[in-house]
Amino acid sequence: MKISASLLASELTNLANTLPNLSQDCIDYLHIDVMDGNFVPQISFGEAFTKEIAKYGKQKLDVHLMVRKPEDHAPKYYSLSPEYITFHIETTNFGVRLSEEIRGSGCKVGVTLNPSTPPESLRYLLPYVDLVLVMTVDPGFYGQSFVKSGLDKIRTIREMTRDYGIQMEVDGGVNSQNIRELAHLGVDIAVVGSALFKTTDPNSEAKKLKTLALS
């Protein structure tokens, strides 16, 4: 299990001190929630702030576009060489073209589903993506609890993607109570926010979560 640290849950005014202390042995990616105030009510990280994060952080970026028209936003992040750029399937009519463009930039491409979006909507995109991100909370509302119906969706998508070599990521309410079950369902990457940054030592907590995932 890899851990993608959701920076939205961190002390945002202190990232210059926080980011260099995040160990690459414990935390694999920095999860960047880009919100436009349109697809989701909030506005958060944009490309300028993400550049600052890339300057101080040691981990690869995991850019999650919670925006309308992601085809207009994705190119802003290519120069930062994130590991993944992920867009919501609900936000664009040009998923194949956008996926091919993201891959062409040298980044891996992910597609995201909201809790209410059925897994079948993914099927046409599976040959074009490297990762599926399953939201287990409604996007854009910080601090929600894990939506347990997401477990059935994870099972379904894991079976759908088995022949494509696609990674599976889960975002929303991941903590020590559910990470073991997520790992057993085949989740490869867990986005973790409060469970890391509301502790005194995010590295120790990430290490604990990885150990639980292996048990």
C-alpha positions as CSV (number, residue, x, y, z in Angstrom):
1,M,0.0,0.0,0.0
2,K,1.3,3.4,-0.9
3,I,0.3,6.6,1.0
4,S,-0.6,9.8,-0.8
5,A,-0.7,12.6,1.8
6,S,-3.6,14.9,1.3
7,L,-2.2,18.4,1.9
8,L,-5.6,20.0,2.2
9,A,-5.7,18.5,5.8
10,S,-2.3,19.9,6.7
11,E,-1.4,23.3,8.2
12,L,-1.3,25.2,5.0
13,T,0.5,28.2,6.3
14,N,3.4,26.1,7.5
15,L,4.0,23.9,4.4
16,A,7.6,25.2,4.0
17,N,8.4,23.5,7.3
18,T,6.1,20.5,7.0
19,L,6.9,19.2,3.5
20,P,10.7,18.7,3.9
21,N,10.0,16.6,7.0
22,L,7.8,14.1,5.2
23,S,9.8,11.0,4.8
24,Q,9.8,9.3,1.4
25,D,10.1,6.0,3.2
26,C,6.7,6.6,4.8
27,I,4.8,8.9,2.4
28,D,4.9,8.1,-1.3
29,Y,3.0,11.0,-2.9
30,L,1.7,14.5,-2.1
31,H,-2.0,14.6,-3.0
32,I,-3.0,18.0,-4.4
33,D,-6.7,18.8,-4.5
34,V,-7.3,21.4,-7.2
35,M,-10.8,22.9,-6.7
36,D,-12.5,25.5,-8.9
37,G,-15.5,26.6,-6.9
38,N,-17.7,25.2,-9.7
39,F,-17.6,21.4,-9.8
40,V,-17.1,21.6,-6.0
41,P,-18.1,24.6,-3.9
42,Q,-14.7,25.3,-2.5
43,I,-11.6,26.8,-4.2
44,S,-8.2,25.4,-3.2
45,F,-4.8,24.7,-4.7
46,G,-4.0,26.2,-8.2
47,E,-0.9,25.8,-10.3
48,A,1.1,28.6,-8.5
49,F,0.6,27.1,-5.1
50,T,1.3,23.6,-6.5
51,K,4.6,24.9,-7.8
52,E,5.5,26.0,-4.3
53,I,4.6,22.5,-3.0
54,A,6.8,20.9,-5.6
55,K,9.7,23.2,-4.5
56,Y,9.6,22.1,-0.9
57,G,8.3,18.5,-1.1
58,K,10.5,15.5,-1.9
59,Q,7.6,13.2,-3.0
60,K,6.1,13.0,-6.5
61,L,2.8,14.9,-6.9
62,D,-0.6,13.3,-7.2
63,V,-2.7,16.0,-8.8
64,H,-6.5,15.6,-8.4
65,L,-8.5,17.9,-10.6
66,M,-11.9,18.6,-9.0
67,V,-12.8,21.1,-11.8
68,R,-15.1,21.6,-14.7
69,K,-13.4,21.3,-18.1
70,P,-10.3,19.5,-16.8
71,E,-8.9,19.7,-20.4
72,D,-8.4,23.4,-19.7
73,H,-6.6,22.8,-16.4
74,A,-4.4,19.7,-16.9
75,P,-1.8,21.4,-19.1
76,K,-1.0,23.9,-16.3
77,Y,0.6,21.0,-14.3
78,Y,2.6,19.2,-17.0
79,S,5.8,21.1,-16.3
80,L,5.8,19.9,-12.7
81,S,6.0,16.3,-13.9
82,P,3.5,14.8,-11.4
83,E,3.2,11.1,-11.1
84,Y,-0.5,11.3,-11.7
85,I,-3.0,13.8,-13.1
86,T,-6.5,12.6,-12.3
87,F,-9.8,14.1,-13.6
88,H,-13.4,13.3,-12.7
89,I,-15.3,11.3,-15.3
90,E,-18.4,13.5,-14.5
91,T,-16.7,16.7,-15.7
92,T,-15.8,16.2,-19.3
93,N,-17.1,14.8,-22.6
94,F,-13.5,14.4,-23.9
95,G,-12.1,11.7,-21.6
96,V,-10.2,9.7,-24.2
97,R,-8.6,12.7,-25.8
98,L,-7.7,14.2,-22.4
99,S,-6.2,10.9,-21.2
100,E,-4.1,10.6,-24.3
101,E,-2.9,14.2,-23.9
102,I,-1.9,13.6,-20.3
103,R,0.0,10.5,-21.2
104,G,1.7,12.3,-24.0
105,S,3.0,14.9,-21.5
106,G,4.9,12.1,-19.7
107,C,2.5,11.9,-16.7
108,K,0.3,9.0,-15.8
109,V,-3.4,9.5,-16.1
110,G,-6.1,8.8,-13.6
111,V,-9.9,9.0,-13.7
112,T,-12.1,9.6,-10.6
113,L,-15.6,8.6,-9.7
114,N,-17.9,10.3,-7.2
115,P,-19.7,8.1,-4.7
116,S,-22.9,8.4,-6.8
117,T,-21.3,7.6,-10.1
118,P,-21.7,4.0,-11.2
119,P,-18.6,1.9,-12.1
120,E,-19.9,1.0,-15.5
121,S,-19.3,4.6,-16.6
122,L,-15.6,3.8,-16.6
123,R,-15.6,1.0,-19.0
124,Y,-14.9,3.0,-22.2
125,L,-11.9,4.7,-20.6
126,L,-10.1,1.7,-19.2
127,P,-7.6,1.2,-22.1
128,Y,-6.5,4.8,-21.7
129,V,-5.9,5.3,-18.0
130,D,-3.3,4.2,-15.5
131,L,-5.3,4.7,-12.3
132,V,-8.8,4.7,-11.0
133,L,-9.5,6.9,-8.0
134,V,-12.6,6.0,-6.1
135,M,-14.1,8.8,-3.9
136,T,-15.4,7.4,-0.6
137,V,-16.7,10.9,0.4
138,D,-18.4,13.6,-1.6
139,P,-15.6,15.7,-3.2
140,G,-14.9,19.2,-1.9
141,F,-16.2,18.8,1.7
142,Y,-13.3,18.3,4.1
143,G,-13.5,16.0,7.1
144,Q,-16.3,13.6,6.0
145,S,-16.6,10.0,7.2
146,F,-15.9,7.0,4.9
147,V,-18.9,6.0,2.7
148,K,-19.1,2.3,3.3
149,S,-21.0,1.6,0.1
150,G,-17.7,2.5,-1.6
151,L,-16.4,-0.9,-0.6
152,D,-18.8,-2.6,-3.1
153,K,-17.7,-0.2,-5.8
154,I,-14.0,-0.9,-5.1
155,R,-14.7,-4.7,-5.5
156,T,-16.5,-4.1,-8.8
157,I,-13.9,-1.8,-10.2
158,R,-11.0,-4.0,-9.1
159,E,-12.6,-6.8,-11.1
160,M,-13.3,-4.6,-14.1
161,T,-9.6,-3.4,-14.2
162,R,-7.9,-6.7,-13.6
163,D,-6.8,-7.2,-17.2
164,Y,-5.6,-3.7,-17.7
165,G,-2.8,-3.4,-15.1
166,I,-4.6,-0.3,-13.6
167,Q,-3.7,1.0,-10.2
168,M,-6.5,1.7,-7.7
169,E,-6.6,4.7,-5.4
170,V,-9.1,5.5,-2.7
171,D,-9.8,9.0,-1.3
172,G,-12.0,9.9,1.7
173,G,-12.0,9.0,5.3
174,V,-9.1,6.5,5.1
175,N,-7.7,5.7,8.5
176,S,-6.4,2.9,10.7
177,Q,-9.9,1.4,11.0
178,N,-10.4,0.7,7.3
179,I,-7.0,0.6,5.6
180,R,-6.6,-3.2,6.2
181,E,-9.9,-3.9,4.4
182,L,-9.0,-1.6,1.6
183,A,-5.7,-3.3,1.1
184,H,-7.4,-6.7,1.0
185,L,-9.8,-5.4,-1.7
186,G,-6.8,-4.6,-3.9
187,V,-6.4,-0.8,-3.3
188,D,-2.8,0.2,-4.3
189,I,-2.8,3.9,-3.0
190,A,-4.6,5.4,-0.1
191,V,-5.1,9.2,0.1
192,V,-4.8,10.1,3.7
193,G,-5.5,13.5,5.2
194,S,-6.7,14.0,8.8
195,A,-5.3,10.6,9.9
196,L,-1.9,11.9,9.1
197,F,-1.9,15.6,9.8
198,K,-4.0,15.6,12.9
199,T,-1.2,13.7,14.7
200,T,2.1,14.9,16.1
201,D,4.1,12.7,13.7
202,P,2.7,12.1,10.1
203,N,5.6,9.8,9.3
204,S,5.0,7.5,12.2
205,E,1.3,7.4,11.4
206,A,1.9,6.6,7.7
207,K,4.2,3.8,8.7
208,K,1.6,2.4,11.1
209,L,-1.0,2.5,8.3
210,K,1.3,0.7,5.9
211,T,1.9,-2.0,8.5
212,L,-1.8,-2.4,9.1
213,A,-2.4,-2.7,5.3
214,L,0.0,-5.7,5.2
215,S,-1.6,-7.5,8.1
